[in-house]
């Protein structure tokens, strides 16, 4: 990523996210990512709660393992407040098709709940609005699958 592009995304994040949302306080747990068959820890610098704009949406600023860019930005939506292997299996196909990442993460580590989150990395400003739409569609389709599953269980 070029320096000017990096500065453009930083100023966009400053304006769109940092100034218009509230920062989640408290200690943040690092995110693990597999790179070249090795598990790499990406420290989370900050999390912003975007609930006022988009229900269940968060913005993660993560320190990169590589030197450039120093920070990585992820738009994230909560699919479920309590994650499980079953929920991950339900979400996996859509995530693969749309190049999304699924993580089980506790946004508020003091609570015991581990949420199922879907993440989309924002590399250029143009990705932002498209990513919001994909994540909202994912959440809607995921909730519909859960309702179908619930109805199957209730009808048996």
N, C-alpha and C positions, 0 to 999 in steps of 0.2 A: 504494500500500500504506500502511495507517495505521501510526502510530508504535507502537501497542500490538501490532499484528500482526507488525510488524518485530521488536520485542523478543521476542515469543513464538517466532518462528522462530530468532532468534539464540540464545536459551536452549536451545531444542531441539537445535540444531546443536552447541552447547557440550557438552551432555550425551550425545547419541547418537553424535556423530562425533568431536569433538576429544578427548574423554576416553577413548574406547574404541578408537581406531585410532592408527596411527602416521603421522606427518607425513613426506611425501617431502621429503628435503633437496635443496638445490641450486637453481640458477637455473631459473626457470619462463619458458616462452615464452608470449607473449600469444596470445589466441584472437581470430580475426577474425570479425566478424558483419556481415551486410549489413542496414543500416537505411536506409530511404528511398533506395534505390539507391546508397548510399554505404558503402564498406567502413570499419567502425569497429573499432579495436583495443581489446580488453578485457584489461587486464593481469591475470594470474593471481596472486592474493595467496598462496594456499596450496593444496596437494593432499594429501589424506589417503588412504592405502592401506587399503582395507577388505577385503583378501584373507582375513583371518581369519574375517570374517562371511560374505562373498559372494565367490566366486572371480572374479578379474579385475575387481573393482569398485573405483572411486575416487570421491572426493568433492572437487569443485573449489569453491573460494571465489574469486570473480572480482570485480574492481572494476568497477562499472557506469559506463557513459558518461554516464548521466543523473544528476541530483543525488539523486533519491530512487528507490528505495532505494540506499544507497551501495554495498552488496554484493549480488551475485547468487550463488545456490547451485545447483550442478549435480551430480546423481548420474550417474555415468558407468560404463559397462561396456566392457571390451575385447572386441571381436569377433575381432580378428586381431592377432598380434604384429608382422607385417609387412604393411603396407597396400599396396594396388595399385588401379588403376582398375577392374579386373575385380571385386575384392572390394566396392568401393563400389557398382558396378552391381548386384551380388547383394543388397546390403543396402538399397538405396534405397527400394524399394516398401514394405517393412515400416515403415521409418522415417517415411515420409510418412503412412501410415495411422494411426500411433500418435503423431504429432506429436513425433517424436524428431529430434535433430540428429545428423548424422554429421560427425566431424572426423578428420583425419589429424594425429596429435599425438605428439610424443616426450615421454613422461612423464619419462624420464631422458635429458636432452639430451646427456650425455656419450657415450651409446651411439648408434650410427648408426640404430637401428631406429625407424621411425615406425609407430605402432600405428593401427589403425582403431578409433575409439571411437564409441560411441553415447551421447548425452547427453540428459538430461531435466531441465529446470529445476524446482527446488523453490521454489514461491512461497508455499505454505501447508503447514503441518505434515501435513495430511491427504494431501497428494500423495506423501509419503515412501514409505510402504509400498506403495501402488499402483505407484509408479514402479519400485520394486525388482522387483516381480512382472513388469511389462511388460519391463524390461530383461533379466531372467533368461529370459523366454520368447523374446525377440528373439535372445539368444545361442544358445539351444537350436535355434531354427528356422534360424538362420544356419549353425550347425555341421552341421545335417542337409543343408542345401543344398550345403555344401562336400563332404560325403561323397557325395552324388548326383553332383556334378560330377567328383569323383575317380574314382568307379566308371565313369562314362561314358568318361573318358580311358583308364582301364586296360583296358576291354573293347574298345576300338577297335584 
